[in-house]
Structures are given as structure tokens and as C-alpha cells.
């Protein structure tokens, strides 16, 4: 079973409250307050569109957000009110130098191999206009290294039971886990996943290697400095003017 499909949606949506989404949207709106218009900004891996729908409706990106998503079920369940394209992060279906910005949340860019992550960032650099902004959120590798094992079990509001175990390997930077969701009708959805968490120095080298210039690093949605215990690692990078 593909991890990013019905299993991911059913097990993740209950934890994405409207208040959490609102705070993340506020951060993105501030980040893109001066995005050069009128070119669009793409939500990379938009899922069901909780960020894109709000950003497209009002604020500095009103009418300018495009969603990109590969999973058919996520597209079928997406919130209305913004355009969307089905496509792959590794081969973005946009013209060179056509976008004012791009953003990705929840380590969306880093669920592949190291080589593919570099390819994804090269693709982002290709489609951005000079001065265009990339913003992405992940988790500090140092925080995972301090507590590498995790286990979780909870009954979700629809009565399904979620069980997950994962372990972070600091030597490879990969958090490998398995998630199992047992539905009330007895059906079981289960899949493994692996997400790469890069230390900031490695992320900086990746970005600079494709021509993107890091401009800021935050450890949370209030713009606080990054520490080893920060809840987030949020990076803003710009494609410099020629």
C-alpha cells in the first residue's frame, strides 16, 4: 500500500485542526507578503488543500495559488476554490521561470532518496523567477536524534485505531516507521515510510548547490530562532537575480 493515500489522509486529517492550519497560513502569508506579482505561487504537495484554499482566497497571494499533488484521492477530497495540477515533485509541470514562489509543509520535499531531493530542489530553482521564494517546513534532525524511537496508539474520532512506530537513525538522517490503521469495519490499512531529516548545514549545501540562496531560518511559526529542541525547521530561500 502507498503510504501517501487513503492511509495518510485518514490518519492525518484528525490532527490538522483549523487553528493549526490558520497559524501556518498566517506564517506563509507573512513570508510571501512581497512575492513579485502577478506570477503564481505553487503549493508543492498540496494534499487536500488546507493551506492553498485559504491563501488563494485572501491576503497577499489571493488569486495566485496553484496546488500540485500526485495522490488522486487527495485531489478528489481537496477543498474547493483554487486551481490544482496533478504532477510529481521530481518533474514539475511548470514552465521555466514561470513562478513567483513555492512552499511545502511537513517534510513533503524529503520523502525520497537524497538524489531525488536534489532533483526536486533543482526543479524548484528552474521554475522560479529571479527573486522567487521557496519556503519549506521540516523538523530539526537534532531533535529527532535526542529521542530516536517513537511509538503511538490512539483511537480516532471515527472509531478507527491508529498504531505507529518509528526510529530515527542519526547516521543516515532517516526516520523509518510503519503506520497501521484499523477501521471500524475491520479493514486494515498499513504501510511503511522513510523521511529524510537534514541538519541545517546539509540543507544549506543542498540549496546552494542548485542556485538557491537561504535567507532565513526559523524554529517555529512565530519566527523564533532555531535550536536543537525547536518544533520546526522553517527555511526561506530565494533564487537570486541574474
HELIX and SHEET records of a PDB file:
HELIX    1   1 UNK A    6  UNK A   12  1                                   7    
HELIX    2   2 UNK A   13  UNK A   15  5                                   3    
HELIX    3   3 UNK A   18  UNK A   31  1                                  14    
HELIX    4   4 UNK A   50  UNK A   57  1                                   8    
HELIX    5   5 UNK A   72  UNK A   76  1                                   5    
HELIX    6   6 UNK A  108  UNK A  110  5                                   3    
HELIX    7   7 UNK A  114  UNK A  127  1                                  14    
HELIX    8   8 UNK A  141  UNK A  146  1                                   6    
HELIX    9   9 UNK A  200  UNK A  209  1                                  10    
SHEET    1   A 7 UNK A  83  UNK A  86  0                                        
SHEET    2   A 7 UNK A  65  UNK A  69  1                                        
SHEET    3   A 7 UNK A  41  UNK A  44  1                                        
SHEET    4   A 7 UNK A  99  UNK A 104  1                                        
SHEET    5   A 7 UNK A 128  UNK A 138  1                                        
SHEET    6   A 7 UNK A 233  UNK A 239 -1                                        
SHEET    7   A 7 UNK A 212  UNK A 218 -1                                        
SHEET    1   B 4 UNK A 149  UNK A 155  0                                        
SHEET    2   B 4 UNK A 161  UNK A 169 -1                                        
SHEET    3   B 4 UNK A 174  UNK A 182 -1                                        
SHEET    4   B 4 UNK A 188  UNK A 196 -1                                        
END                                                                             
